[in-house]
Amino acid sequence: MAGKKSFLLRVDPALWAEVERLAQADLRSTNAQVEFLLRDALARRGIKPRAPAVQREKDDAGGEDE
């Protein structure tokens, strides 16, 4: 789980059941489905998540030599 943020999420049981149903239909884990739904919601608002700070630092450091 390196590079992933974990957190406690309280969700209505009926909502969670629907997320689990969608995950099964899409052949994803429930966790992957929640992440997919969050990314989709951000994309619909025109927001693109930035790369983690550690990844950006690696990209910045290697970019000059290429």
N, C-alpha and C positions, 0 to 999 in steps of 0.2 A: 504494500500500500504506500510505497514511497512516493512523495510528491502530492499526495491527496490529503485534503483537509477532512477530518471526520467531525461530526456534530450530532447532537441529539435533536430529533425532529418529532414533534407530537402531531399526529395526523388522525383525523376522524377515521374510524375503522372501515366505514363504507368507502371512503375515498381511497384508502390504502388497498382495499380489495380490488378496486378498479385499476389502480396502478399495477398491481400484481397481474391482473388479467391482461392488461396491455403488454406488460413485459413478456408474458408467456406467448402471446400472439406474435410478438416481434422477435422472439427467440433471444431475449436479453435477460440479464439478472434484474431484479427489482432495483438494485442500486444503479445499474447502468441506465435503466428506464427513467429514474428520477433525474439523473444527470442529463439525459437526452432531453427531457421535458424542460428542464431549466435552461439549457442551451437554446432550445427552440424558442422559448419565451423571450430570451434576450435578443435573439436574432430578429424576431418579429418587431422588436423595438429599435432595431438598428444598432445594437450593442454587440461588439465582438470581444469576447474575453481576451485579455492580454496574457502572454506567456508568463509563467512564474518568473520571479526576479532572478533566481539562480540560472534558469535557461537563458534569459535575456543577457545576463553577464557573460555566459559562455559564448553566445552568438556575437556579442560585441567584441570580445577578446579575439575571436578567431576570424573576424571579418576582414581585418586589415592585411593579413598575410596572403589571402587568396587572390 
